[in-house]
């Protein structure tokens, strides 16, 4: 797979943010692009998206044989409250995305379905218990969602999480949490990760669905402007405090959600998803909105700079 890539990066699926255009431009720039299946409001729209992405990437490979065009990925919420689960799995069978990322539950039968057509399954996990359980299901990769990640995030430091997982797992490891620069990608590789998982940085990509207000708030904020709470989905996540205040909520008075429920994600006009904006602790380094192509090229240059710096530091 890496021979198709210019940088070992997966642009993480972001609810209401990742668009087909963002996925296509990420893949054309040589990194894996992904989107949550629930970003498409209906299964008909989802089918159109999957067809469009597959066809445009196929055309890019045919028309520009020298270009590194990375594979694409979809994100499936496997929690029992996802009311679209069965319908979305049927479209996965039909359109066979190269990579399926499972979130918020056990991968279960999805692994067999994807492996039947030769695809890969990566499961995101936020603690060692979940990592061990996912590893036993036959997934191809574990996405370690560490402290500081945007959206639903764990509490483990990447040093601790990587070291512990590598004691029992020899498959692909993807590292997530506060990764926003090429230097961060290099550091993830130095830790032993096969790929870096970047979400927040791509909120500021011009091809995504993030509103101008969201992008401006992201750029104006720092990690001091984040709150880690389970008040909205029942699973702890990082959110921008100014977006809570704009929605009429007091960050000091948030209450834990009584149960974990993702059934409302299909209703994308729900206030908790539309108006409450998430971000990771890496927002400190995001300074402007860029095209995806320019953003990935900047990451590549930063990665090369980190490589040179490391070479200079090595003792002969």
N, C-alpha and C positions, 0 to 999 in steps of 0.2 A: 504493500500500500504506500509506503513512504516514497517509493520511486515516483509516485504521482503527485507528490507534495513538495512545496517550496519551503515549508516550515512545519515542525511537528505540533500543530495547533488544531484544536476543534473549537469552532465558534459555537458556544453553548446555545441550546434552544431556550428562548426567552418568551414567556407567555405574553401575548399581545404585541410583541416587539419584532420577533423574527418573521420576515416576509419571504416569499419565494424569490424575490429579486436579491435579497440579502444572501440567501443560501447559494444562489447561482453565482453571484459575484465572489463569495468566499471561495467556492470550489474553483472558479476560474483563476483566482489569485493563488491557488495552490494550498489552501487549507480546507479542512472538512467543514462544510456548512450544514446546519441543522435547524429544524423548527419543530415546535410542539404540534402534534396533530390537531389539538383543540384550537389552534390559531385559525384554522379554517372553520367558519361558523356552521357549515353543513357538510355532510359526506359528499355531496355533489361538488361543492367548492374544493374540498380536500382532494377529490379525484382529479380535478382540473389542475391543482397545484402540483400533484405528484407527476402527472403527465408532462406538464410544462418544464419542470425541473429536469426530469430524465431526458426529454427531447433536446432541450437547449444545451445540456452538458454533452450529450452525444454529438450534437452539431459542432460544438467547440472542439472536441477531440478530433473530429473528421476534418474540419476546416483549418485547424491550427495544430498539426501533429507535433510540433516542437514545444507546445505549451504544456505545462504540468497542470492537469485538471484533476482535482481531488474528488473522491467519492462524496456522496451526500448522505445525510442521516435524518431520521425522524425520531421524535420523542413521544413515547407512549406512557401515559399515566396508568399504572397497573393497580392502583388502589381500587377497592371494591365499590367505591362511590362514584367512579367514573362511568357515567351512563352511556358514553359513546364507545366503550371498550370493544364490544363485540363487532360493531360496524367498522371501527378503525382497523381491527385485526384483519378483517376480510379484505380491506384495501391494501394492507401490507402484503397479504398473500398474493393479491392480484398484480401489484406494481413493483414488488420486490426491491425496496430501498436497500442499498448495500449495507447500511448500518442502522440498527434499531437501538435506541437508548431507552431503557426502562427506568421509571422513576416512581418513588413513593409506594413501594411494595415489592413482593417477590416476583421475579421474571416469569416463573411458572411455565405454562405451555408455549409462551412466545418463543422461547429458545428453540424448541423443536421445529416450530413453523419457519423461523428464519433460517435455521441451519439446513432445512430441506431444500431451499433454493440457493444455498451457498453464501448467505449473508452472515453478518456478525452481530452479536448482541453485547452491548455494554450496559452495565447496571450501575446506577449511581447509589452510593452508600455513604453514610455519615458517621458510622462508628464501626468498631471491630465486630460486634455481634452481627450486624447486617452484612458486613463484608464476608464473613465466614459463611453465612447462609447463602448469599448470592453465589459465592465460589462453588458451592455444592450443586448448583442448578445447571452447571455446564455453560455459563456465560463465557464470552471470549475476553472480556475486559471489565475491570472495576474502575469506576470513576470515584475517586476519593474526594468527597466534598468537605473541605476543611474549614476551620474557623475563618471568618471574614469573607466568605463567598456571598455573592448576591443572591437574593431569593432565599430558598430554603437552604440553610447552612448548618454544618456540624460545629462542634466545639474543639475538635482535636487540632493540634499544631501539625503542619505537614511533615516536619521531621519525625515526629512520633508516629503518625499514621503510616507514612511510607515504610518506615523501619519495621513496624509490627506486621503490616500486610505482606511484606516481602518474605517474612518467615514462613508463610504457608501458601503463598500464591506466586506462581511463576509465569502467569499469563500477562496480558497487556494491562498496564496501569496508566490511568489518566488522572492528572492532579488538578484539582480545582480549588480556588480560594485566593482572592486578592492578586490574581495574575493579570496585569494590564500592560506590561512592556515586554520588549524583546529580551531584556536582561532577565525578567521573571521567567520567561520561557526557557532560557538557558539554565537558570537555577533549577527549574523543575527537572530538566534533563540530567543535570548533575546529581540530583537526588535519586535518580533511577527511574523517573517517569518516562513512559514512551511518548506521551502527548501531554500538552498543557491544555486546559479547558478554560476558555475565556468568554465570559458573558458581558459583564458591565462595560468593558471597553467598546463593545459593538452596539451599545445603546446610542453611542455617538457616531454611528455609521449612517451615512445619508440615505442608504437604500432600505433601512429598517422602518418599522411602523411607529417608532417613538415620536411623540409630538415635539414641536419646537420648545414648548414649555418644559417638558420632561428633560430634554437635552440641555436646555439652559440651566435648569436646576442642578442637574448632574455636574455640569462644568463649574458652577458657582459653589458647590458644596464640598465638604471634606469628610473624612471618616468620623469627625466629631458630630456630624449631622445625621448619623445613622442610629436606629434603634433596633434591637434584636428582640423580637416578640412573637408569640404564638397567638396573638389576638385575632388574626384574620382567617387563617386556615386551620388552626389547631396544631400546626407544625412551625417551629421557630424559624424565623427568617429575618433578613436585614431589610429595613425600609428607610426611605428618606423622611426625616422628621418634618421638613417643610411641607411635604405633600400631605402628611397627616393633618397639620394645622390648616392647610388650604381646604381640606375636606371637612373642617369643623371639629376635629378630634383633638383631645388633649393627650399628648404622649404620656403624661404622668397618671392618667386615669384609665389606661387600657386594661381590659380584663381578658384573661385566658379564655379562648373559645372552648365551649363545653366538649366538643367532639371534633375529630378530623373528618372533614367533608369536602370533597372536590366536585360534587355534583353541580355546584353553581358556576364552575369554570366554563361550562358550555354557554352560560348566559353572560356574554362578555360585556354587557352594559351594567353588570353588578358593580356597585360602588367600590367594594373591596378590591376588585381587580382593575377597574378603570381609573380610579382616582388615587389609589395608594400605590406609590411607585417604589420599586425595590432597587437596590444597588449594593455592590460589594465594597469592601474597605479600600480597594485599589483606586477609588475615585480621585484620590489626591493627585494622580498623574495625568488625568484626562483634562485637556485644556481646550479642545476645539472639536467641531464636527468635521468629519472627513469622509471622502468616498471610501468604500471598502478596499478598492485597489490601492489607494494611497496609504490607508491604514496598515494593510498587510505589508506593503513595501517598507514603511517606517519600522514595523516590528522586525523585518528581516535585517535591516541595517543595524538596529539596536542589538539583535542577536549576534551579528558578526562582530560588532564592537565588543560585546561581552566575551566572545571567543578570543579575540586579540588580547584583551586585558588578562584573561586567564593564562594565555600562552606566555605573556610577559612575567606573570607571577610564579610560573613553574621554576623550581630550582633545578638547574642542569645537573 
